[in-house]
Structure formats: structure tokens, C-alpha cells
Amino acid sequence: MITDPLSGGGGYIRSIKMDCITYLKTKDMKSFKACDINAGTVVGNLIYATIIACSEENKMKMQRIVDNNKSIGLKFQLRSLDKKKVVFETV
């Protein structure tokens, strides 16, 4: 934990582990590509890709986005930062 200097040392800032890169694929794409979720675009360089925590909450949000965009055949993957292994894929 990191102490918050503005609170006189009594408060704490909770660290959140940002450990997954987001990838997307539509029915027109052959493979998953790294993406910027805020812009809704595929990125050519991983430095521009969205990095998020691999939490159940984020997985549920991604599945909800996919469910609301069935017409374009949208799918998401979360891949670990260290080994680029797929840790979650929407259905």
C-alpha cells in the first residue's frame, strides 16, 4: 500500500494491478488485434492498447459490450502482459 501524503499519512491509496492487454476481433477480421477501448479502434503499436485489470467486473463489462454488438460479430480477448497468453475471451 502507498500512503496518501495529502491525508496527513493516515489514508492509503489502493494499488490496482493492471495486467491485461485488450484485443478485439470482428467477423470481418481474420485474427485478434490490440485495441484502444476508449477510441474503439485497433492499434498498430501495443503502447496505444488499453491495459486493464483482469477482474471479473471487467470481464462482465466486456461480455456486455459483445452482447450489445452481435451484429458486427465482436469478440474481445484479454491477454497477460508478461506472456501474452489469453486469459479470457468473450463468447
C-alpha positions as CSV (number, residue, x, y, z in Angstrom):
1,M,0.0,0.0,0.0
2,I,1.1,3.6,-0.7
3,T,0.3,6.2,1.9
4,D,-1.5,9.3,0.7
5,P,0.6,12.4,1.6
6,L,-2.5,14.7,1.3
7,S,-4.3,13.0,4.1
8,G,-1.6,13.5,6.6
9,G,-0.3,10.0,6.3
10,G,-3.4,8.3,7.6
11,G,-5.0,7.4,4.3
12,Y,-4.0,4.8,1.8
13,I,-4.1,4.6,-2.0
14,R,-5.0,1.1,-3.1
15,S,-2.9,-0.2,-5.9
16,I,-4.8,-1.9,-8.7
17,K,-2.9,-4.5,-10.8
18,M,-3.2,-3.6,-14.5
19,D,-2.2,-6.8,-16.0
20,C,-4.0,-7.5,-19.3
21,I,-3.9,-6.0,-22.8
22,T,-7.2,-5.8,-24.7
23,Y,-7.6,-7.4,-28.1
24,L,-10.7,-7.4,-30.4
25,K,-11.9,-9.1,-33.5
26,T,-15.0,-8.6,-35.7
27,K,-16.5,-11.1,-38.0
28,D,-14.6,-9.4,-40.9
29,M,-11.2,-9.8,-39.3
30,K,-9.0,-12.9,-39.5
31,S,-7.3,-12.5,-36.2
32,F,-7.4,-10.6,-32.9
33,K,-5.7,-7.2,-32.9
34,A,-4.7,-5.0,-29.9
35,C,-7.2,-2.2,-29.4
36,D,-7.9,1.1,-27.7
37,I,-11.3,0.5,-26.0
38,N,-11.9,4.3,-25.4
39,A,-11.4,5.1,-29.0
40,G,-13.0,1.9,-30.3
41,T,-10.1,1.3,-32.7
42,V,-7.5,-1.3,-33.5
43,V,-3.9,0.0,-32.7
44,G,-0.8,-0.7,-34.6
45,N,1.5,-0.4,-31.6
46,L,0.9,-2.0,-28.2
47,I,1.9,1.2,-26.5
48,Y,-1.6,2.6,-27.5
49,A,-3.6,-0.5,-26.5
50,T,-5.8,-0.4,-23.4
51,I,-4.3,-2.1,-20.4
52,I,-6.8,-3.2,-17.7
53,A,-7.1,-5.3,-14.6
54,C,-8.1,-8.9,-15.3
55,S,-11.0,-8.7,-12.9
56,E,-14.4,-10.4,-13.0
57,E,-16.0,-6.9,-13.3
58,N,-14.0,-6.0,-16.4
59,K,-14.8,-9.4,-18.0
60,M,-18.5,-8.9,-17.4
61,K,-18.3,-5.4,-18.9
62,M,-16.6,-6.8,-22.0
63,Q,-19.1,-9.6,-22.4
64,R,-22.0,-7.0,-22.1
65,I,-20.4,-4.9,-24.9
66,V,-20.2,-8.0,-27.1
67,D,-23.8,-8.9,-26.3
68,N,-24.9,-5.4,-27.4
69,N,-22.9,-5.6,-30.6
70,K,-23.8,-9.0,-32.0
71,S,-24.5,-7.6,-35.5
72,I,-20.8,-7.0,-36.1
73,G,-19.6,-10.3,-34.6
74,L,-17.5,-8.5,-32.0
75,K,-15.2,-10.6,-29.7
76,F,-12.7,-9.5,-27.0
77,Q,-9.6,-11.2,-25.6
78,L,-7.6,-10.3,-22.5
79,R,-4.0,-11.3,-22.7
80,S,-1.5,-11.3,-19.9
81,L,1.2,-8.6,-20.2
82,D,4.1,-10.9,-19.4
83,K,3.5,-14.0,-21.6
84,K,0.8,-12.7,-24.0
85,K,-1.3,-15.8,-23.1
86,V,-5.1,-15.5,-23.5
87,V,-6.6,-15.3,-20.0
88,F,-10.2,-14.5,-21.1
89,E,-12.2,-14.5,-24.3
90,T,-15.8,-13.4,-24.7
91,V,-18.3,-15.8,-26.2
